[in-house]
């Protein structure tokens, strides 16, 4: 059974809540007997959130579970957190290791970030996966896909996509942000001085987005943890700055342009940026090693936890 992340549910919210009432509980051992039984329950929980995500009582709707039928202990999870946990539990079906599923596999998404995600996979999934590299990679890819799919679905529902209009409105409310983004740099300064100014401007702009009293499209990225590095933010919002050539020497011409508002608006900027890009591609190829499994997982996780935390 293929999970439908986008289309409208076939059942009403009342019908779904009646089926998943406070007196019932899920036995995960039975739910995860097959991918089909797993998908049926997962789709119902997803549909409840589709129909009522804007209501806090629906997002935090409690679902009781126990992992194995012979256990006496029950666990209660908010429906949004149960749904997210199930994404990480599903690989155990193919691994035929439902026997290891216990309360230690419950993820607390209030404190979940990239580091905890990688540690969870390293300790809870890969040591019990007896397949080859390709099957392990498939396992991680499926987690990535479901995280990306649920992220995209709820970002649309909540209007949490990044858009230029919202950033412009933030600039209008906070003129200092406009100055940080558009004031030209004094290129007569030494490269080290300009790099320090770039860093200061970037840090100040990040704090503006984080502490803005109004909602803005960037705040969920920072609330979700380390999903947008200061260097990435700097190149997007402030200025691309200096690049190194293939031998690691800093090219002395600063790119006084950012990707958001101006782009590479001079031929010299395009040339310098391409020279720096060659070095980055080579370094990535040489140092990727075992972290290959986590690259897509890292990039696809940001919206999910911005929505759910």
Secondary structure, DSSP 8 states (H G I E B T S, - for coil): ----SSS--SS-HHHHHHHT-TT--EEHHHHTTSHHHHHHHHHHHHHHHHHHTTSHHHHT-EEEEESSTT----EEEEHHHHHHHHHHHTHHHHHT-GGG-SGGG---GGG--HHHHHHHIIIIIGGG--S-HHHHHHHHHHHHHHHHHHHHHHHHHHT-S--HHHHHHHHHH-HHHHHHHHS---TTS-HHHHHHHHHHHHHHHHHHHHH-SS--TTHHHHHT-SSS-HHHHIIIII--B--B-TTS-B-SS-B---TTTT-S-SHHHHHHHHHHHHHHHHHHHHH-GGGGGGHHHHHHHHHHHHHH-
